[in-house]
Amino acid sequence: MLFPTSLVGSYPQPDWLIDRAKLAGRFPPRVRATELWRVPPELLDEAQRDATLLAIRAQEDAGLDIITDGETGRESYSNVLATALDGVDIDNPGTALDRSGHPNPVPRITGPISRRHPVLTDHLRFLREHTSKTIKVTVPGPFTMSQQAQNDYYPSVADAAMGYADAVREEVADLFVAGADIVQLDEPYLQARPEPAREFGVAALNRALAGITGRTAVHLCFGYAAIIHDRPSGYSFLPELAACTAQQISIETAQSGLDCSVLAELPGKTIILGVIDLNDMTVESADQVADRVRRALPYVPADRLVLAPDCGMKYLPRDVAFGKLQAMTSAAAKLRAEHSG
């Protein structure tokens, strides 16, 4: 299929599940933030599964081709895996600067990082049970987790990133065994911290994907639009990903108006193209979205483009998010008709 459509990862969680005002009023949590849930602990698992079903149905009703669980059971994209690993102290957290420059409580690395058990496979199996479509699951990448931790053990942050990479590789392998069609590594800090990213970012990614034969993606963004309002005109780290082993690269272009010529420097990669502006609460028209896709077509063949929002949609009102997904799938239909010959 030309121009398949997908979420980047998250979909808005219902207000009955999570305190969305609290969620929006703070930086994304790196340690656990159980105070965000409105549901008591003994009912939380069931409530999260109910919300996951709503997210799946919303995506299917909007016409998406690739379905995620909406990350409905997560307080942030990264903290569920990052706080489930051995070698990190989450009861006595450390501090690290967020990409906005503000200090944030983070896991404190106190020993060798390792994964004690699969973390997201139950979420993946639940998703697989409830949709027949292609499914994708997201995990935080090793470079980003190394930037969202206080390193009190390894000789360098690069060494910590390699420890995280080994844990991520085990998780990714188990997710494919459990039925994932696509596993995406979220690596926003490759863009936020380009200097260390050039030193060891791709090496950490490739270590996390070593021996993995399933379809993999890497997502880079400029941060959630609800938190990081200013967008640069281009990525500080992107062509370097031509050397990573992931088949797909997920980027944003809508809010930033990205010059898509940079995509020519990623030959052979499928591009998950962010074409939905998450800073604008107006629902785009299908023509607007299609025009954003057309900006990339001189640089990426049509059969290597996937349409997606710029980033996770978790901070949007649910009706706005659904309307934007409908616009995206309508744009994909228009583009398929144009390219059907």
N, C-alpha and C positions, 0 to 999 in steps of 0.2 A: 504494500500500500504506500502511495506517495503521501507525504505530509501527515504522518500519524500525529496524534495529539496526546499530551500527557501533562500531569502536574509535575512540578519540580519535586515536591515531596508533601508538604503540609496543605491541609484544607481547614477552614475555620471550625474550631470546636464549638459545640453548643454552649449557650450561656448557662444551662442547667448543669453542665459538667464542670466547667472551669470559670473562674472569676476573670472575665476578659478585661475588666477595668484594671485589675491588679497586674494581669499579664502585660498589658500595654503600658503600664506605668513604671516598668522596671526594665533593666537590660535582660536579655535572655539568660536564664540561670545556667551556670556551669556545674553547680552542685545541686542536690535535690531541693525542690521548692514545693513541698507537699501542701503548703498553705494555699496554693493556687486552686486546689480542687474543691468544689462545692459539695462533693459526695463523701460521706464518711468512709473510712478505710475498708470496712467490711463489705461495702457495696461498690467499691470503686472499680474493681476488675469487671464486674458485670456492666456497670455504667459505661466504661470505656469501650467495651465490645458493642454495646448498643449504639454508641456514637460512631464507631467504626462502620457499622452497617449503614448508618445515615450517610457517611462520607462516601462509601462505595456506591450507594444508590444515586447520590447526587452526581458523581462523576459519570456513571452510566447514563443517567437521564440527560446529562448535558452532551452526551455523545462521544466522550473520550475513548480513545483506543487503548491506552495504557493506564492501568489503574494502580493507585497506591492505597495504603490504609489511612491516608490523611494525617498520619502521625498523631492520631487522636489520643493515644495513650502516653504521650510525651509532654513534659513540661518545656522542653526545648529540643532542637534537632540533635544536640550532642550529649546531653547530660545522662540519658538513660544508659548508654554504653560506657561513657567515661567514668561513671560512678559504680559500675559493676565489675571493675577489674581489680585484681590483686596488685599490690604494690602502690596503691594510692590511699591516702587517708582523707576520707570525706567528713569525718567527725571533727577533725581539727584542720579545717581547710586553710589553704594559702591564699595569696592574692596575686592577681595579674591584671594588667591593663587590658580593657576591652578595645576593640578596634576603633571605638570612639574616643579612646584616651582616658576612660574612667576606670578606677579600680573595681574589681569584681571578685567575690569569693570563688575560688577554683579548687579542684582536687590538688592535694599536695603529694608529690611523688616521694615515697619513703623507702622504696625497695624496687626490685625488678618487676616490671609490668608484665602481667600475664592474664590470660582469660581463664577464669575458673569454670565457666559453663556457657553454653549458648545463651544469648541475651534476647535476640529479636526473632528467633525462629517460631515461637508460639504466635507472635503477631503475624508473621508471614503465612503460617499454616491457616490461620483464621481468614486471612485475605484470600488465600487460594480456595478455601471451601466456599466462599461466597461470591465469586465471580469466575466466569469462564474466559474472561479476556486476558490479554497479556498483563502481567503484574510486575511492578517494580518496588523495591524496598531500598531505603536510604540508611546509610551509616555514616557517622563522622569519620573524616579521614585522619590519618596519623599525623600529618603536619599540623593541621588545625588543633587537634587535641594536645599536641606538644606546646602550642602557643596559649592554650587555655588551661595551663597547669603551672604550679610552682614546683620547679625541679630541685628537690633536696637530696637527690640520690645519684643521678647519672653524672659523668664527667662533663657532659655538654647537653644542650637542648637537642642537638642532632642525634646524640645517642638515645635520648628519651623518645624522639620521633621513631627511631628504628624499633624500640621496644613496643611502642604503640602499633607500629606496622605489623609486627608479628601477631599481636592480638587481633587486629583488624582482619588479617588474612584468615585466621581460624574462623572468625565470625562469618566472613564472606563465603568461605567454602561450605559452612553449614547451611547458610541461607540458600545456596544453589541446591544442595542436597534436599532441602525442605520444599523446593518447588519454585524458587524465584526464577523469573525470566530475565530480569535485569537487576543488578545491584549497583547503586549509585553511591559513590564516596563524596561527601560534602566537604569541600576544602575552600571555604571563603577566605581563610587567612593566607592562602597563596597570593591573593590579590592585596590583602591588607598589609602583609609583611614581605614585600618582594625581595629584599636583600637576603634574609635567611632562606626564603623559598628558592632562590637561585643556588644557594649552597647545597641544600639537601632535600628540597621539596619533592622533586621528581624521583630522587632515589628512594625516599620514604614511600611514595606512591607505588613505585614499581616493586618494592619489597612487599607491600601489602597485597599486591596482585600476583606475585610470583606463583606460578603453577595453577592459577585460576583460569579455567577454560570457558566459563560462562560469559555472557555479555555484560560489560561493565561500563560505567559512566563516571565522570568527575564533574562536580558542580562548583563553579566559581561565581561569586557575585560581589556587589558593592555593599552588602548588608541589607537588612530588612528596611523597606521604605518607611515604615512607621517609626524607625529609630534613627537611621542614617538618612538624612534628607537630601544632602548634596551628592550629586553624582559626577564623577570625572568624565571626561569625554572619551577616555579609552582605558583599557586594562593596563595595569603596571606589570602583570605577569600573565601571559596567555600563549604566545608563540612557543614558549618553552615546553608546553604540554604536547607538542608534536613528538617528543621523546618518551612520553609515558605510554604504558601498554594498554590503557583503557581505550576501548573502541569509540566511546562517545564523550563529547565535551559539552557541558551545559553552561550557557552564558546568558547574560541579560543584555537586551538592546533597546527595550521600549522606552523606559524612563530616561535613560542616558542618551538616547539617540546615537548609539554607538556607530562609529564608522566601520561598516562590516567588511571593509577590504582586509582587515587583519585576519579574517577567517581563511584567506588564501594561504596563510602560513601554517595551516593545520591540514595538510593534504592527507586524504585517506580517512580522516576522522568524520564520524557522523556528528552533526552539530544539533544539540537540543537548544533551539533558538528561543530566547525569552522575548515574547511579542505582546505581553499584557503588562500594562503599567500599573503597578500596585500602589503608587502614590496618589493616583487619581481615582476618586470614588465614582466617577462617571463611567458607565459601561460603554466600551468602545463599540463602534459598528464593525461588522464583518469586513467592510471595505478598508477601514483603518488598519485592522489587523493584517489583512492580506497585503496592504502596502508595506508594512513593516517586514513581512516575509520577503517581498520582492527585492528589498534592499540587499538581501543576502544572496540572492540567486546568481548574480554575476560571479560570485566567489565560491559558492558551494553548490554542487549539483542537487537538483530537486530530490533525487532519491537518497540523499544523505542529510535531509533536514527533518527534524522533529519539532513540532510547535508546542510551546509551553509558556506559562507565565514567567516573568523575570526571575522570581524567587518563590519561596513558600508563601501561601496565601493566608496563613493562620491569623493575621491581624485584621483581615477584611471583614466587614459585615457579611453574613452568609448569603443574603440575597444579591449583594454586589458581586461576590465571588462566583456565584452560580451564573449570573448574567454574563460575566466576563468569559467564563468557560464556554457558554453557548456561542458567544461572538467568535471565539477561537475556533470552535468546531465548524461553524458556518464559514469562516474564512478558509479553513482547510478544504471544505467542499468546493468552494469557488476555485481554489488553486488546483485541485484535482481535475476539475472540468477543463481548466485552461491548459493543463499539461497532459490530458488524456491521450492526445495524439502522439 
